[in-house]
Amino acid sequence: MIIDKFKLDGKKAIVTGASRGIGQEIAIALAEAGADVAVCGRKPETLEPVAQEIRARGREALPIACHVGKSDQIKPFLDEVYAKFGKVDILVNNAATNPIFGPTLNADEKAFDTIMATNLKGPFLLSLEVGKRMLKEKTRGSIINISSIAGITPGMGLGVYSVSKAGLIMLTKVLAHEWGAAGIRVNSVAPGVIKTKFSAALWSNEAILNEVKKGYPLGRIGEPDEVPGAVVYLASDASSFVTGQTILVDGGGRM
C-alpha cells in the first residue's frame, strides 16, 4: 500500500532548530511517522517540551543543545547522537537566523557572517559529517534542507537571508549530484511566509501582511503544521526517486 511508503519505522532522524515553529512541527511529524528523533537548538531548556511530545508518540527523543552556527559544536553533537542512536537515516537542516530586517544597505559584515554561519555553513558542515558516515556505513539516507521562497525570489527586507537560502538550494543540488550513486538523497523545502515567531516582522505588521497575501493565490500565509508533510514525504520511501529538488510550500505564490 502506498501509505506504507510514508512510514519511518526504525529510522533515526536529526532536526536542527527544533525548539519551536517549523522545526518543532517537523520533529513531531517525523515521530508520528515512526522515527526516533534527535532535536537540537541553542538552549537546552527549550528542547525538553519537544522531546516530551516525541515521547508521547511512543518514539525515542534525544534533546541536545547545539548552535549549528558554531562549527566547533557540530562534531560533538553528532558524536553524541551516533553514540545513542547508532546511525542517522534522516537529517533535517532547519536552524536559521535573520537578525536584520530591511534594506541590504543596512547590513554589516557581522550580520552577514552571523546569517551565513547558521543558515549555510552549519548545514554544509552537518551534511558533510553525516554524509561521510552514511557513505561509510552504506546508509541510503535522506538529507532535507529547509530553505525559503526568499532563496528563489528576493524577499522583502530579507536581502542577506535570501542569499543564504539561495546558497542552501544550490548546496542541495550539489550534494544530490555527488551522493546520488550511493543512494543518499538530498532535497529541500522552501516555505513561503509561515506564521511563526521567526517571521513575525512579515505578519505582525498589517500593511506588510496584506501585501504578502496579495501574492498568494490561497489568500493567506501558512501555518507551521503545513510544512512537515513535505518533509515526511522527502524523508520516506514515498520519494525514493526524488533528489536534488526543492518543494515550494508557499500557497502558490510562485506559480
N, C-alpha and C positions, 0 to 999 in steps of 0.2 A: 504493500500500500504506500502511496505517495507520502502520507503523513509520517510514516516511519522514517523517511529520509531526513526529516527535520529534527529527529531525536538526537540528543547529545549524550546519551547514557555512557558512562565510563570515561568521558572526556574531561580533561583538566584545562581550565582557562585562566587567563590573567586579564583583568580590566584595570587600566590606569585612570586616574581622575574619577574614582568610583564613589566618592563620598556623597555626591549629590547630583541632581539634574540628570542629564542624559546618561552619564556613566553609571549612576546608581540604577537606573532603569535597565540598562544593558546587563549589568551584573545579575540582577534579579531574574531577568528574562532567560539568561543562559542557564541559571539554576533551575528554572521551571522546565527548561528543555532537557534537563538531566545532567548538566555539567557541575563539577566541583569548581569553585571559583576563588582565586586569589585576588583580593581587591587592594589597590594601593592609592594613597593620597598623602598629602604633606603632613596632616595632623592625625595621629593615631586615634584620638578620641572621636573623630568624625566617621571612622570606618566601622566601628563596632555595631551601630544600628543597621548598617547594610549587611554586615556579617550575620546578624540575627535574622534578617529577612531571608537570607540564603539558607540558613539552618532550618528555618521554619518550613522550608520547602523540601526538607529531607536531604539536602546536599551539604557537603563539607565546605566551610568557608575559611579563608586564610587572610585575615586583615594584617597588612604590613605597611608601615609608614615608609614612603619613598618619594623624594622630589625628583621626578624624571628630568628636570632641567639641570640637575647637578650630576654630572657624569660619574663622579666617584661613588654615588649611591646605587647605581644600576646593577653592577655585578653582585654586591652583597645581597640586594633584593632578590635577584634571580637565584642566587645560591640557596637562599632560604626557601624559595618556592620549590625548587627542584628537590631539596632535602626532604620536604614534607610531601610533595605530590609525586615525585619520581620522574615526571615528564610534564611537558606542556604541549597541548594539541592546538590551543587557540590563544592568540594574543590580540587583544583589542587596545590599540593605542588611542586613547580618548582624551588624556590630560591635555589641557590647553590653557593659555592665559592671554589676556589682552589689557594691559594696564593703561592704555591710552585710547581715547575715542575722539576723533576729529581729523582735521587735515593732516596729511603725511608730513607737511612742513613743520608741524608741531612736534614731530617725533625726534628724539635724540638718540645717540648711539647706545646709551644704557637701555632705553626702552626696546630698541631693535634687538640687542643681544638677549634681553630677557625673553622676548617673544620667540625668537628663533631657537633659544636653548630648550624651551619647553615644547613648543609646537612642532619643531622639525628635528633638531639634534637629538632630543630624547627618544622619539620614535625610531630614528635612524639607529641609534646605539642599541636600544632594546631589541629591535628587529634583527640586527646583526647577531647579537648574543643568542637570542632564541633560535634564529635561523641556523647558526653554526651547530647548535645542539640537535635541532631537527634533522639536519643533514647527516650528522654523525650517527644518530640513532635511527635513521631512516623513517622518521615520523612524517606521515603525509598530513601536515598541519595546515592551519588557516590563520593568516595574519590579516587583521582588518584595521585600517586606519580611519579614524573619524575626522574627515576633512570638513569642508563647509562650502556652501554655494558661493561664499566670498572668495574661494580659491579658484572659481571658474569665471566669475564676473566680479569686478571690483566692488566691494561692499561700501555702503555709506558710512564714512568716518572710520573705516577699517583697513586703511592702506597697508601697514606693515603686517597686520594679521592676515590680510588677503594674500600677501606674498608668501607667508609661511605655509598657508594652507594649499596654495598652488604647488609649492615645493613638495608637500606631502602627497599630493596626487601623482606627481612625477616619480617620487620615491616608490610609490605603489607600483607603477608601471615598470620601473627598472628592476625591482626585486621579483616581480611576477615573471619577467622575461628571463632573469638569471636562475631562478629556482624552480621554474615550472617542470623541468625534466625530472626533478626529484619528487614531484608530487606535492610540493608546497605551494599553496595558492595564496596570492596577496591581492586584496581588493580594498576599496574604500567606500565610505558612505559620506555623502555631502548633504547635511541637513540645511534647510533654509532657516528662517528665524523661528526658534523654538522658545517657548515661554519658560525660561529658567533665570536664575539669578545672574548667571554669566552674561546673558543677553539683555539685561534689564534696560540698558541705555537705548535699545531699539524698540521696546514695547511699553516702557513706563511713561514715555512722552507721547501724548495722544496725537500730536501733529505728525511725528515720525512714524508712529504705528499706522496711522491712516495711509501714509504714503507707501509704506511697506505692503500693506494689504492690497493696494491697487495693483500691485504686480503679481498677485497670486490669484489664479482663476478660482480657487476654492474660497477666496474672500476672507481668509483668516490666517493667523500664524499657527504654528504647530504646537503640540503638547509633548512633553518629554517621553511619554509612553508610546508615541507614534514613530519613534526611531528604531527601537530594538528589534522589531520584526525583520528589518533588512539585515541586521547584524546576525540574528539567529540563522537566517537563510544562508548568509555567506559563510557562517561557521560550520554549517551542516553539509551532509552529503547531497542535499537537495540542490546545491550549487556546485556539484563536483566537476562541471565542465566550464566553470566561470573563474577567470583570473585576469588581473590587470584592469579591472573595470571599476567605475565609480557609479554608485547608485545614488541618484538625487532623491532626497526626501524633502521636497520644498513646495508642496502644494501646487505643483505645475508652473512655478514661477519662471522656469527657463524652457518652456515648451517651444 
